[in-house]
Amino acid sequence: GRIDAAAAVGAPSCKNPADIDLSGSIDTNDFFAFLTAYQAGEASADFEPDGVSNTNDFFAYLAAYGAGC
């Protein structure tokens, strides 16, 4: 069989956008990173990319966070 080189070297396996820090898992570090960006009004907190960061983005992030990897 074919070996996936990225998996073989331990590349993060989480494909969920809630994995903010790209660690391969979703944990409180991701939540606090999103919360910090959200409170600062950063573009990265526009989780539903519609050009504004608002409560819809917060709830969309929570849904993705809850879904896990």
Beta strands, then each sheet from edge to edge (+ up, - down):
end
